[in-house]
Amino acid sequence: MEDISKVIIPAAGHGTRFLPFTKAMPKEMLPLLEKPALQRIIEEGIASEIRTYTIVTAPGKSAIEEHFDTNLALEAFLKEQEKESLLQGLGKIIKTAEFTYVRQQEPLGLGHAVWLARHTIQKEYFGVMLPDDIIVGKQPALAQLMRIARQEKASVIAVQEVPMDCVSSYGIIQVKKQITPHLFQVGNVVEKPSQKNAPSNLAVIGRYVLSPKLFGSLEHARNYSMGELQLTDGISHLIQNNEKVFACKVQGVRYDIGNPIGWVKAVISLALQHPQYQGPIKRYLADLDTLESPLYNQTKNIEHSL
């Protein structure tokens, strides 16, 4: 297997759950504390030693390209104010990573978005990272999959156990063989099954390392698709054609920021892990069920320590 060095990031959705915010701003740029979600995804990729990214965007999402580009006027202003450190992390990304942008003109599904980026991948395994899923852990989630892909010389998808009443929101794997407590060979992937028809409670989440043969499988599925082309359509076709696909329960905490409640939970959780913000946020949360709650004492909404 050639080294895994490229990632495709689908970022073309309309973000309807966040309207009207997403009317002018891409959902992938939702702030998680001081960083947009997409930047956190790129940071995970770079921590996994990935340098080349293809981002699939849509009309009206130029803010993504602008974020990962230099802004000489802003840099000069920050230098004058001695605040250059504010862009230090982003500056490292801009210097380290190489970005290509592909446009999806209409929303035809996640599989279609990945298929559009096929010309950026040669005969090599590649990663796919979805910005709706933020995974925080000691080892980058993508790096965990890359290690297994090299070991098994096969495609690997990330999974998470979910409650049975949630399976209809995910692609759910059928386990062909359990190899370790965290590693499975996949027999099939069922897209958004009913609770009674779900083959397991192992849900596919937004990290993948995939064979270049996926593009041929997506092409095949595209010829028979009556609606949106899903990534699971291509993965299922790979399995049907005797390609091994593995699933890994990645280690780390996953935040689903694809909806407002999940995003708020992620912001609070990340703030509680941040050395600068954790103190004020802990005090704020501790007061919520007391007479000192910000609902009754409005001065509690004023923070002078940051």
Sequence and secondary structure as in RCSB ss.txt:
>XXXX:A:sequence
MEDISKVIIPAAGHGTRFLPFTKAMPKEMLPLLEKPALQRIIEEGIASEIRTYTIVTAPGKSAIEEHFDTNLALE
AFLKEQEKESLLQGLGKIIKTAEFTYVRQQEPLGLGHAVWLARHTIQKEYFGVMLPDDIIVGKQPALAQLMRIAR
QEKASVIAVQEVPMDCVSSYGIIQVKKQITPHLFQVGNVVEKPSQKNAPSNLAVIGRYVLSPKLFGSLEHARNYS
MGELQLTDGISHLIQNNEKVFACKVQGVRYDIGNPIGWVKAVISLALQHPQYQGPIKRYLADLDTLESPLYNQTK
NIEHSL
>XXXX:A:secstr
     EEEEE     GGGTTGGGTS GGG EETTEEHHHHHHHHHHHTT  EEEEEE TT HHHHHHTS  HHHH
HHHHHTT GGGGHHHHHHHHH EEEEEE SS   HHHHHHHTGGG  SS EEEE TTEEEESSS HHHHHHHHHH
HHTSEEEEEEE  GGGGGGSEEEEEEEEEETTEEEEEEEEES  GGG S SEEEEEEEEE TTHHHHHHHHHHH 
SS   HHHHHHHHHHTT  EEEEE SSEEEE SSHHHHHHHHHHHHHT TTTHHHHHHHHHTTTSTTSTTT GGG
G     
